[in-house]
Amino acid sequence: MTGDIPPYRLHDSLGYWLSVTARLQERRLDEKLREIGLTRITWCILLGLANEGLTQPSELAEFVGIDRTATSRALRQLEQAGLLSRSSGTGDRRTRQISLTAEGREAVRLGTPYARANGQVMADRLSEGEDVLLRQLLRKLTEGEETQLSHL
């Protein structure tokens, strides 16, 4: 090592453990969602439509935390798979209204137990108080940060 700079210990880094934890969660969910033809991004878009009442591409991009290009690509995939439909909004042809199809609602129904079980895997390793505290701390760490994942 050079000079007075102490060594950087990767496994002592908060960022390292946040990344490892996120990758474990993502990998587990990806495997299950693949069984029903979804990715995490397409799953999140379906949740925005089904559970949050979002109908605009810009709303969905913000909800998921991705840029408009990634959102457009995912919307195209979902439309081609028959999980959502897009139509022109009223009064302004540039506005697109997005809605779930019956197949899209079924995909949300099928995916929801996977997502719940995935979240429960790590939550079960914590006490109820630890689980609540961890969620609070993670929210605190992201306060004031750009939420667009594409910028990371």
LINWOPE-V520455 format. One record per run of one state. SS is the DSSP state (a for helix, b for strand, c for the rest). FROM is the first residue (numbers start at 0). TO is the last residue. Records with the same first field share a line. If there is no record, write none. Layout:
SS: FROM-TO / FROM-TO
This chain:
c: 0-8 / 12-12 / 34-38 / 52-55 / 64-66 / 80-82 / 88-94 / 100-100 / 123-126 / 142-147 / 151-151
a: 9-11 / 13-33 / 39-51 / 56-63 / 67-79 / 101-122 / 127-141 / 148-150
b: 83-87 / 95-99
